[in-house]
Amino acid sequence: MSRTFPYVLIEEAADAEAAWEKVTTFLPDVLFVDVRLPGESGLELTRAIKNRYPQMTVVILTHYDLPEYRDAAHNVGADGFVSKGSLDLAEVAALLGSTFSDREKGGTDNATET
């Protein structure tokens, strides 16, 4: 990803608390959030993020490609749902490209993965 988007800063967080801290510190454009996180469900974290920062793009990224998780992701405001089993880097690059082209470039764009 860093070759395709050299201006993107990528951060990682080990759990929901660290992810929330990074979200409020970096105010990323895009977040990839796992459904299962230590400390809190990724779905609940997504709900909190979208309530406070509705403009952020949040994509649920998980091994659990189940209809109930897709529905739950939609219900908490996630902008996308990607199964790790069928992860297509070209699809992710297209999503990032679309997100960044829709926003004014005012410095470094940020992406955070949890």
Rosetta blueprint (number, residue, H / E / L):
1 M L
2 S L
3 R L
4 T L
5 F L
6 P L
7 Y L
8 V E
9 L E
10 I E
11 E E
12 E E
13 A L
14 A L
15 D L
16 A H
17 E H
18 A H
19 A H
20 W H
21 E H
22 K H
23 V H
24 T H
25 T H
26 F H
27 L L
28 P L
29 D L
30 V E
31 L E
32 F E
33 V E
34 D L
35 V L
36 R L
37 L L
38 P L
39 G L
40 E L
41 S L
42 G H
43 L H
44 E H
45 L H
46 T H
47 R H
48 A H
49 I H
50 K H
51 N H
52 R H
53 Y L
54 P L
55 Q L
56 M L
57 T E
58 V E
59 V E
60 I E
61 L E
62 T E
63 H L
64 Y L
65 D L
66 L L
67 P H
68 E H
69 Y H
70 R H
71 D H
72 A H
73 A H
74 H H
75 N H
76 V L
77 G L
78 A L
79 D L
80 G E
81 F E
82 V E
83 S E
84 K H
85 G H
86 S H
87 L L
88 D L
89 L H
90 A H
91 E H
92 V H
93 A H
94 A H
95 L H
96 L H
97 G H
98 S H
99 T H
100 F H
101 S H
102 D L
103 R L
104 E L
105 K L
106 G L
107 G L
108 T L
109 D E
110 N E
111 A E
112 T E
113 E E
114 T L
